[in-house]
Amino acid sequence: MASEIIELRGHILDSLTLPKVMDEIVARQGRFKLLDLQIGQLAENASLAVLEVSAPSQEVLSEILTRLQMQGAVVRDVGFARLEPAPADGVFPESFYVTSNHPTRVRLPEGDLPVRPERMDCGIVVTADAARSVKFAQVRAGDRVVVSHAGVIVSPEGEPASSRRAFEFMASEVSTEKPKSAAIAEIAAGLRETRERGERILVVAGPAVIHTGAGPHLERLIRRGYVDLLFAGNALAVHDIEQALFQTALGIHLGSGAPVERGHQNHLHAINRIRAAGSIRAAVESGLLAGGVMHACIERGVEFVLAGSVRDDGPLPEVITDILEAQQAMAARLEGVGYCLMLATMLHSIATGNLLPASCRIACVDINPVVVTKLADRGSFQAVGVVTDVEPFFVELLGRLAAE
């Protein structure tokens, strides 16, 4: 049988990392032998576990070790990274190393290189002085790509279970019956602390924010300085502008909740006016657009990326219709983001989660518990999940931010 000796350091017992590692080994037809276990005596002390991992073949062992690295396991004799050239544009070598969203280093004879940015589901391209995580669209023929697990060191974000926050993902089952106030208080504290540290706050929002009448609340959050970056689709911007121009969203009057005659046409007229103005910014500067979320973004200098979809009407001039270009535009703006608030959008939230490092704290708010659960599967301990409608969520959040 093929075997390697691995080490685990940190809060590996109370964070359940050690049991997870053992489960991974057994679930993938491997075996383990615990060679050493040193338990930290105090809550702040790290522990150490040394295990011999064996598998029926080198291929199976390599697969197991790759999975264990995501839990922070380090092969005792990690060696140097193996590099192979990319065979074509957009194609990685067959056994390329797939990144996680945890801090990662590549060990080379000339020294270690940190992998930047920290994001999952990428390959690693190594140049003379840098190691970059790249998507398929970014790799070019001949790029030196890291293959297998050798020479790759992952350092997962982690903390003792005793210090974890109450509503973090993976700590308890996502449920509509969970108390909301404690989670919202935690989110308010997280936003305030992020701003005080000088880090940026990202909001990812779906059109339901506007449809539920929560648009004015998001606008207030922007004007209070709690939003530095907005990711959304064409629909949020369209219906926000429709609300600002016609007081409707999808033809429903947001004040009365009643359908408006021929109101289903309003969003198309809104798109047409902005396209005639040239852009959302031009509409704000001319006075055509005098309120709403997008107006607040322009006035407060909040960056935004609007990504297109096959179902879009219009779209608005600022919408990026090439999905890969939109993905890269989003990734390029994440520098310095310390907190991400995800509101009522499954696809945009998951897409953004795949771009964020594990160190970025996340709050996901959605009426559908499936969305919160899907974000939980990213395995980030810094996240808070709230299953609720966004409009009452905003009411309490803004109240807490005002009180603090």
C-alpha positions in Angstrom: 0.0 0.0 0.0 1.1 3.6 -0.7 1.5 5.8 2.4 2.4 9.2 3.6 2.8 10.9 7.0 0.7 14.0 7.6 0.5 16.6 10.3 -2.5 18.6 11.6 -2.0 21.7 13.7 -4.4 24.1 15.4 -7.8 23.7 17.0 -8.2 20.3 15.5 -10.3 18.8 18.2 -12.9 21.3 19.2 -13.3 22.4 15.6 -13.8 18.7 14.7 -11.0 18.9 12.0 -9.4 15.7 13.2 -12.6 13.6 13.0 -13.3 15.1 9.6 -9.9 14.1 8.4 -10.4 10.6 9.7 -13.8 10.3 8.0 -12.3 11.5 4.7 -9.6 8.9 4.8 -12.0 6.0 5.6 -14.6 7.2 3.1 -12.1 7.1 0.3 -10.8 3.5 0.9 -7.8 4.6 3.0 -6.5 3.7 6.4 -4.9 5.8 9.1 -2.7 5.2 12.1 -2.4 7.9 14.8 1.3 8.3 15.5 1.2 11.2 17.8 -1.4 13.5 19.5 -0.5 16.5 21.5 -3.5 18.3 23.0 -3.4 22.1 23.8 -4.1 22.6 27.5 -5.8 26.0 27.2 -8.4 27.3 24.7 -5.9 29.4 22.9 -3.3 26.6 22.6 -3.0 24.7 19.4 -2.9 20.9 19.2 -0.9 18.6 17.0 -1.8 15.3 15.4 0.5 13.1 13.3 -1.1 10.4 11.2 0.2 7.8 8.8 -2.2 7.6 5.9 -2.2 4.6 3.6 -4.2 3.6 0.5 -4.4 0.7 -2.0 -2.7 2.7 -4.7 -0.7 5.9 -5.2 -3.6 7.4 -7.2 -6.1 6.8 -4.4 -3.5 8.2 -1.8 -3.0 11.3 -4.0 -6.8 11.9 -4.1 -7.0 11.5 -0.3 -4.1 13.8 0.4 -5.7 16.5 -1.9 -8.9 16.3 0.1 -7.0 16.4 3.4 -5.1 19.5 2.4 -8.4 21.4 2.4 -8.7 20.5 6.1 -5.2 21.9 6.7 -3.3 18.6 6.6 0.4 19.0 5.6 2.5 16.1 4.3 5.5 15.9 6.6 7.8 15.6 3.6 5.9 18.0 1.4 8.7 18.3 -1.2 8.7 20.8 -4.0 5.8 21.6 -6.3 5.6 19.8 -9.6 5.0 22.1 -12.6 3.7 21.1 -16.1 3.0 23.3 -19.1 -0.6 24.0 -20.0 -1.3 22.1 -23.3 -3.5 24.7 -24.8 -5.3 28.0 -24.1 -8.1 27.3 -21.6 -6.8 23.8 -20.7 -4.9 22.7 -17.6 -2.6 19.6 -17.5 -4.5 16.4 -16.6 -3.5 16.2 -12.9 -3.7 20.0 -12.1 -4.1 21.0 -8.5 -7.5 22.4 -7.7 -7.5 25.3 -5.2 -9.6 25.9 -2.1 -10.5 29.3 -0.8 -8.0 29.0 2.1 -4.5 30.6 2.3 -2.2 28.4 0.1 1.6 28.4 -0.6 3.5 26.7 -3.3 7.0 25.4 -2.3 9.7 25.8 -4.8 13.5 25.3 -4.6 14.0 29.1 -4.5 11.4 29.5 -1.7 7.6 29.5 -1.0 5.2 31.6 -3.0 1.8 32.6 -1.7 -1.1 31.9 -4.1 -3.1 35.0 -4.9 -6.0 35.5 -5.0 -7.3 33.0 -2.5 -10.3 31.4 -4.3 -11.7 28.0 -4.9 -12.0 25.9 -8.1 -8.9 27.3 -9.9 -5.6 26.0 -11.1 -2.3 27.5 -10.0 0.0 29.1 -12.5 3.6 29.8 -11.4 5.8 32.6 -12.9 9.2 33.7 -11.9 8.0 35.6 -8.8 4.3 34.8 -8.3 1.8 32.0 -8.0 -1.7 32.9 -9.3 -5.0 31.1 -9.0 -6.6 31.2 -12.5 -9.8 30.1 -14.1 -9.9 28.1 -17.3 -10.4 31.2 -19.4 -7.2 32.7 -18.0 -4.8 29.9 -18.5 -2.6 30.0 -21.7 -0.7 27.4 -23.5 2.7 26.9 -22.0 1.9 28.4 -18.6 3.6 26.5 -15.8 0.8 24.8 -13.8 1.0 23.1 -10.4 0.1 19.4 -10.7 -0.7 16.9 -7.8 -0.6 17.8 -4.1 3.2 17.8 -3.8 4.7 21.2 -2.6 1.3 22.7 -1.9 0.7 23.9 1.7 -2.9 24.9 2.7 -3.5 26.8 6.0 -7.3 26.8 6.6 -8.9 29.6 8.5 -10.0 28.2 11.8 -10.9 28.9 15.4 -11.9 27.0 18.4 -15.6 26.0 18.6 -15.9 27.7 21.9 -15.3 31.1 20.3 -17.5 30.6 17.2 -20.5 32.8 16.7 -24.0 31.4 17.3 -25.4 31.3 13.8 -22.4 30.3 11.7 -22.8 27.9 8.8 -22.0 24.2 9.6 -22.5 24.7 13.3 -26.2 24.0 13.3 -29.0 23.0 10.9 -30.3 25.8 8.8 -34.0 26.3 9.8 -36.8 28.9 9.5 -37.3 28.4 13.2 -34.0 29.8 14.3 -34.2 33.0 16.2 -33.4 35.9 13.9 -32.6 38.8 16.2 -29.3 37.4 17.5 -28.1 36.7 14.0 -29.1 40.2 12.8 -27.3 41.7 15.8 -24.2 39.8 14.8 -24.5 41.0 11.2 -24.8 44.6 12.4 -21.8 44.2 14.6 -19.8 42.7 11.8 -20.7 45.5 9.4 -19.7 48.1 12.0 -16.4 46.3 12.8 -15.5 45.9 9.1 -16.0 49.6 8.5 -14.0 50.5 11.6 -11.1 48.3 10.4 -11.1 50.2 7.1 -12.1 47.1 5.1 -14.7 47.1 2.3 -18.3 45.8 2.5 -19.8 44.0 -0.5 -23.5 43.6 -1.0 -24.8 41.0 -3.4 -28.5 41.6 -4.1 -31.3 40.1 -6.2 -34.4 41.8 -7.6 -36.5 40.5 -4.8 -34.9 43.3 -2.7 -36.9 45.7 -4.8 -40.0 43.6 -5.3 -40.5 43.2 -1.5 -40.2 46.9 -0.9 -36.8 46.7 0.7 -35.1 48.9 -2.0 -35.4 52.1 0.2 -33.8 50.2 3.1 -30.8 49.2 0.9 -30.6 52.8 -0.3 -30.4 53.9 3.4 -27.7 51.3 4.0 -25.7 52.7 1.1 -26.1 56.4 2.2 -25.0 55.5 5.8 -21.7 54.3 4.3 -22.2 50.5 4.9 -21.8 49.5 1.2 -18.6 49.9 -0.8 -19.3 47.5 -3.6 -22.5 46.1 -5.2 -22.9 43.0 -7.3 -26.2 42.4 -8.9 -27.9 41.5 -12.2 -29.7 43.6 -14.8 -33.1 42.9 -13.0 -32.2 44.6 -9.7 -31.1 47.7 -11.5 -34.1 47.7 -13.9 -36.7 47.3 -11.2 -35.0 49.8 -8.9 -35.0 52.4 -11.7 -38.7 51.4 -12.5 -39.5 52.0 -8.9 -37.8 55.4 -8.9 -39.5 56.5 -12.1 -43.0 54.9 -11.8 -43.3 53.8 -8.2 -43.8 50.2 -9.4 -41.8 47.0 -9.6 -43.0 44.5 -12.2 -46.1 46.6 -12.5 -47.1 46.4 -8.9 -47.4 49.7 -7.0 -45.0 49.4 -4.1 -47.0 51.7 -1.9 -50.4 50.1 -2.3 -49.4 46.6 -3.4 -51.9 46.7 -6.2 -51.4 46.2 -9.9 -51.2 49.3 -12.0 -52.9 49.5 -15.4 -50.4 48.7 -18.1 -47.8 48.6 -15.3 -46.2 45.5 -16.8 -44.7 47.8 -19.4 -43.1 50.1 -16.9 -39.8 48.3 -16.6 -39.4 48.4 -20.4 -40.0 52.2 -20.4 -37.5 52.5 -17.6 -34.9 50.6 -19.6 -35.6 52.7 -22.7 -35.2 56.0 -20.8 -31.8 54.9 -19.4 -30.6 53.7 -22.7 -31.6 57.0 -24.3 -29.7 58.8 -21.6 -26.6 56.7 -22.4 -26.0 55.2 -19.0 -27.3 55.0 -15.4 -24.6 57.6 -14.4 -25.7 59.9 -17.2 -29.3 59.6 -16.1 -28.3 60.5 -12.5 -26.2 63.5 -13.6 -29.0 64.8 -15.9 -31.6 64.6 -13.1 -33.6 62.0 -15.0 -32.9 59.4 -12.2 -33.4 61.2 -8.8 -33.7 58.3 -6.3 -33.3 54.6 -5.7 -30.4 52.2 -5.1 -28.5 52.9 -8.3 -28.9 56.6 -7.7 -27.4 56.2 -4.2 -24.5 54.1 -5.6 -23.6 56.9 -8.1 -24.0 59.7 -5.5 -22.0 57.8 -2.8 -19.3 56.5 -5.2 -20.2 52.9 -4.6 -18.7 50.6 -7.3 -21.1 48.1 -8.9 -20.9 45.2 -11.3 -24.1 44.3 -13.1 -23.9 40.8 -14.7 -26.2 39.8 -17.6 -28.4 36.8 -18.0 -30.1 35.1 -21.0 -33.5 36.4 -19.7 -32.6 40.1 -19.5 -34.7 42.8 -21.1 -32.7 45.6 -22.5 -30.2 45.3 -20.9 -29.2 48.5 -19.2 -26.0 50.1 -20.7 -23.7 49.2 -17.7 -24.7 45.5 -17.7 -21.8 43.1 -18.7 -23.4 40.6 -21.0 -20.4 38.3 -21.4 -20.5 36.0 -18.4 -16.8 35.3 -18.2 -16.0 39.0 -18.5 -18.5 39.7 -15.7 -16.9 37.0 -13.5 -13.5 38.6 -14.0 -14.9 42.1 -13.4 -16.3 40.8 -10.1 -13.1 39.1 -9.1 -11.0 42.2 -9.9 -12.9 44.3 -7.4 -12.7 42.1 -4.3 -9.4 43.5 -3.0 -9.9 44.7 0.6 -13.4 43.2 1.0 -13.8 42.0 4.6 -17.6 41.4 4.7 -20.1 40.3 2.2 -23.9 40.6 2.7 -25.8 38.4 0.3 -29.5 39.3 -0.1 -32.2 37.2 -1.8 -30.3 35.8 -4.8 -29.1 32.2 -5.1 -27.0 32.3 -8.3 -25.3 35.6 -7.7 -24.6 34.6 -4.0 -23.1 31.3 -5.0 -21.1 32.8 -7.8 -19.7 35.5 -5.4 -19.0 32.9 -2.7 -16.8 31.0 -5.2 -14.7 34.1 -5.7 -14.2 35.0 -2.0 -11.4 33.9 0.3 -12.3 31.9 3.4 -11.2 34.9 5.5 -14.0 37.1 4.3 -17.0 37.0 6.6 -20.4 36.3 4.9 -24.0 36.9 5.8 -26.6 35.2 3.6 -30.3 36.4 4.0 -33.0 34.6 2.0 -36.5 33.4 2.5 -35.5 30.1 0.9 -33.5 27.9 3.3 -32.0 26.0 0.4 -30.0 29.2 -0.6 -28.6 29.5 2.9 -27.7 25.8 2.9 -25.9 26.0 -0.5 -23.8 28.8 0.8 -23.1 26.7 3.9 -21.6 24.0 1.7 -18.6 26.4 1.0 -17.5 25.5 4.5 -16.7 29.0 5.7 -16.9 29.4 9.5 -17.1 33.2 9.2 -20.7 33.1 7.8 -24.1 33.9 9.3 -27.3 32.5 7.7 -30.7 34.1 8.2 -33.8 32.5 6.7 -36.3 35.4 6.4 -37.8 37.9 4.0 -35.3 40.8 3.3 -37.7 43.6 4.1 -38.2 42.9 7.8 -34.5 41.9 8.0 -33.5 45.4 6.8 -35.9 47.1 9.3 -34.2 45.4 12.2 -30.7 45.7 10.8 -31.0 49.5 10.2 -32.5 49.9 13.6 -29.5 48.2 15.2 -27.0 50.1 13.2 -28.7 53.4 14.2 -28.6 52.4 17.8 -24.9 51.5 17.7 
